[in-house]
Amino acid sequence: MLIRKNRFPSISATEITPREVFLNRRKFMQGGLAAAAGLSAMKASALVRPADASVDVTGPEWLERMVVNAKESPFGRDEKAAPYSAATQYNNFYEFGMRKTDPYENASEFKASPWVVTIEGECENTGSFALEDLIRGIDLEERIYRLRCVEAWSMVIPWVGFELSELIKRCKPLSSAKYVEFVTVERPEEMPGQRSVFSTIDWPYREGLRMDEAMNPLTIMAVGMYGDVLPNQNGAPLRLVVPWKYGFKSIKSVVKLRFRETMPATTWNELAPQEYGFYANVNPEVDHPRWSQASERRLPNSLFSPNRIKTEMFNGYGEQVAHLYKNMDLRKWY
Ligand code: MTE
């Protein structure tokens, strides 16, 4: 079992369907859906799932139901998804510690439900909303994307989510909104990295996108991966995924979106501006000051099988996003 059960002790038992019951119901629903669509049961459950059937993540039933009903991905069908164990046990989530295994080891007690998201700034529909209300009626889709970390490793992950543009439209941004800022939850009592005296990060973790980047169809908010809800260590219950940018832009466990006229300050840019820019587009021609970005280690790998591959401009998504940066000097705006 990878993830411990009963992670939401504050929710009464009646609010959570036991996992076995839910999975049985899920099988039934998938069968029903397939029958309704005139498809085989195989087809209806064709989301990429972990080979390891012992995987056990639990989310609120309403969210599990949405994730089960996600559409298949038109993206990345030819890519080989990382094993679930790699995607959930090799993470960057400094709120839970600095080592790659810390999030897996320390995030099991984090309470990702109930979840409230606050919408602020230059838009008509400001306020605080239960996640369930915020995304009600939005159809989920699987998106199999390459995730390229600035540290020069990468993985292919089958996310389940929705286009950020759908959410932005619901917020009704004003014409003065030129950027969107994102903020991670701040809960030092549940996040050991946030209460660590060794942490150099000014919490909460913050990120941002230019409005046209946020509206690009490739930019998604994920609520699941591998056909299930997100594990805590991957940013449950709601995270950003921007596949053509270095992974640090894909902020986890988001509690706030703020529409802004000006470029927001972002966590890594504030910490080391000469190393981490606001744009952070994957770019093999612009090295990190301390290492090359020309290639990457595609995980999983090993000493004898390093799996080093060439890094592609915009992580291979240039066709969809290169136009956003026409006439920009990407050495200056790294
Ligand atoms: N979001 C928050 N809140 N805190 C973090 O430390 N790390 C970022 C990003 N989002 C981070 C975060 C970095 S550096 C990377 S590479 C990705 O999350 C890693 O995502 P994964 O662990 O799901 O692979």
Residues whose N, C-alpha, C, O or C-beta is under 5 A from the ligand:
A	BS01	MTE	A87 Y90 N91 N92 F93 Y94 E95 C149 T184 Y205 Q233 N234 G247 F248 S250 I251 K252
